[in-house]
Amino acid sequence: MAYCKNCEKEFIIKENIVTKKGCCSYKCYRVFYKREIRSKYLTTFIENNFKKLDYKNLTLKEKESIYSLFQSKKTQISTIKKHDTIIKKYGSITNGYRKSSTKGNKNRKINFLLKNSIVTKEELINCDEKYINDLFIKYFNKIEGHGGKVKKGRLRKHREKYKEAYRNGLIKTALNYLNYKNSNIEDYNEKEINIILKKYYKDIKFYNHDCISWKKTHLINANILNIDDVKKTSDKSINRLYSEYISKRFKRRSLEVENNGYKRTKKGWYEFKNIDKNLFYRSSWEEYIFSIIDNLIKEKHIIEVGNPDRIRYFFEGKYRYYYPDVKIRTNYKELTIEIKPYRKLKEKMNKKKIKESKKQLGSSFLVLTEKEIFSDNIVTIILKGKI
């Protein structure tokens, strides 16, 4: 038995469980060590700026208040100096801010128009501000279609070299996504870069559900198509409807956009060593379970592994569909596995999904949480198909 450093609750220490340095859970560990890092930083800050203070006996809240007071006073002094210079130059603070902002906008537009060879210096000599503004707007209104906003941003930042900058940015993203240690673009030739981008596009397309069955499910769940209409609709029309649906979703405000829960998790393809199969994982937990299944295939306890069939369930007045994480076949039975954090099991939608899955699949459906995944008997749980 031990006491958690963060929540101060008593807990049992187990091997291979997600606990870190005297904390009962990974969540407590993160909170505790963030606080520890912050405390160390504030201690060094107070030690350097307030030598007379006894920083060893101060609590974290007291350190925070000293730091905030120091920073606010520093900001006040710099703001007073800035305002004094503005009053001397422009007469009042309001006029100063207005003139500096308009001047900055005008110069930015002029530089952009010159660097993109839209106008020459001779043409801008007798031009007023309205003419410059109209030219700038007219040029940007021409940029339309897919990736227009990205193109505008690149144009603002890199001007005539925006295509090269866009490609370099894409290559860097691909290298980071595929966990390449060397992120220097110059060390790769054109052939290697094309292979990297091809692999990256393949993964991204799968993650964004760029396959017909996933798109159909999304369209049904979003009430865009009925089940009967989906059967009659061609693949080309499904792709078009799905892209329209996604573009509408992304046009909403960031707070209104639905989060699928996989934004910050580890993602990629798991290549099984003992069977000719690749499966896509959407979290480090899924990857870990796939590695256990891979070992069990080697030991000939598991015969087959693949993607499970979709589950139909009724929630909030309409039928919806979802796919569990993995399906395996042992020497004795078939098993469909769903991997979920324990806290997520309390959500209404997940409750309904699991209830319906158990109803349809019975004892061949298994839900694994962190309690089972990181326990010593995870192999036995998978082989027996029960907790």
Secondary structure by P-SEA (a helix, b strand, c coil): ccccccccbbbbbbcccccccccccaaaaaaaaaaaaaaaaaaaaaaacccccccccccaaaaaaaaaaaaaaaaaaaaaaaaaaaaaccccaaaaaaaaaaaaaaaaaaaaaaaaccccccccccccaaaaaaaaaaaaaaccccaaaaaaaaaaccccaaaaaaaaaaaaaaaaaacccccccccccaaaaaaaaaaaaaaaaaaacccaaaaaaaaaaaccccaaaaaaccaaaaaaaaaaaaaaaaaccccccccccccccbbbbbbbccccbbbbbccaaaaaaaaaaaaaaaaccccccccccbbbbbcccbbbbbbccbbbbcccbbbbbbbbcccccccaaaaaaaaaaaaaccccbbbbccccccccaaaaaaaaccc
